[in-house]
Amino acid sequence: MNRTFNKLLVLGAVCLSALAIPLCFTGPAVAMGAIGRQLGGGPLAMNWISNAFMLTFGSSLMLAGTLADRFGRKRVFLLGTGGFALFSLALAHAPGIVAFNCLRGGQGCAGALALASSMAALAQEFDGPGRARAFSLVGTTFGVGLAFGPLLCGYLVEHHGWPTLFYAAGLAGLGAVLLGAARMHESRDPQARRLDWPGLLSFTGALSLLTCGILLAPQYGWTSLPTLGALLAAGVLLAAFIQIEGRVARPMLDLSLFRYPAFTGVQFLAAAPAYSFVVLLVLLPERLIGIEGMSELEAGWAMLGLSAPLLVLPFIAASVSHRIAPARLAAGGLLATAAGLLWLSGCAPGQPGAMRWPMLLIGAGISLPWGLMDGLAVSVVPKERAGMAAGIFSTTRVAGEGLALAIVAALLATLTQHSLSTQAGLAPEQAMQAAQHLAVGKLDSALQLLGPGREQAQPLVQAYGAAFRSLLHILAAITVATAGVIWYFMGRGAAASATVVDPAA
């Protein structure tokens, strides 16, 4: 009984950590307007509120897993979760937007340490069917944070102010630290590899410079020296990373795994939600609050339709995967998501109620591949290489989300600038400046930039609506193409039809 109770407390610690991380991803998107009003900052700084967290989180996952194996899962879990809690509490007292974004980067690094070590520690505490149920509960907790995060954050921001969002995350982290310190057993991998510092630094540098280059494009232009310089440097570092990983004895990224077609397909599957679902968790609150004029709480309720299906449908997808090939489920879900994106593109600004049903279809569609991804990540390669496969999958998933946010934000600003020039008749410089503010939902700031002669918001809102519609068309096309690639690669691999463990079993 004592051993079982101890395991449950460890599971509780991991679940608290898994609840806080998505809260700090979806929450700032809802609170972005309130944060900007208090801390200041232009459109580029507003974009970094989400990107600073996702960039450091995604680029640190493989390092975090290696540190946990070498120095102890419990030790790294306490370090990461404690750091996450402290960064969260510090964010509530950030003196300005630059400090805020720097703290968000630190929070992302700490979150990576917490997530990677907690999964490894949980695998040591449970085995057999109990392990599957434990991981299922963690996934459910993560889904709850993702589904109800915007609603909770909307309530907190509207009634108690945006700092309470980070107080809540910090308290959850501190609770996880207390439970983990008291009940978690220490474990490490005696065969753990040394840190691949050249690979780590080149990968992190490439990802950082690529994100910076994309975010600079709307402000300086895609052909400007700052943008091209950052993108070129990212390409050089990426080439160096591939060469390094092909030569070292124990690489951080084992490129030979990509010889398995199904493994390649799973990497596309990991990145698919980024462009079809995750970016909407940031873009839609900005639109609903900044353009549509909703309150933070109203936007939280509206976002529930997008993410609530994740609470149920992933389990259904996993339970039927032994009867329906995962490639079919994943591709079918993505096609449904693409249909939802096209449906949503027909909802012009001023019709927030019409967005409810297409958002529900998008959430339902993405729930099908969402329920299969984690199981497929390790089942499409030989068992002895499952750990490396899981690390690559997690990095692809989170780094892809951060990169997608940067690309989509820049693309929306570029499309809005074009619409303002062609439809609203603004001069190029005015259109560029106004577009950057509109793209992050700052309609009032865009109006102020245009001076007293441009007091009417309707032309700006119409231009934004046209750009948003074009963006959703592009995202739908990417989603359809990704479904085809996944169908091709996963269909070629015999392991693609392997049964995914039913979380409810």
Beta strands, then each sheet from edge to edge (+ up, - down):
end
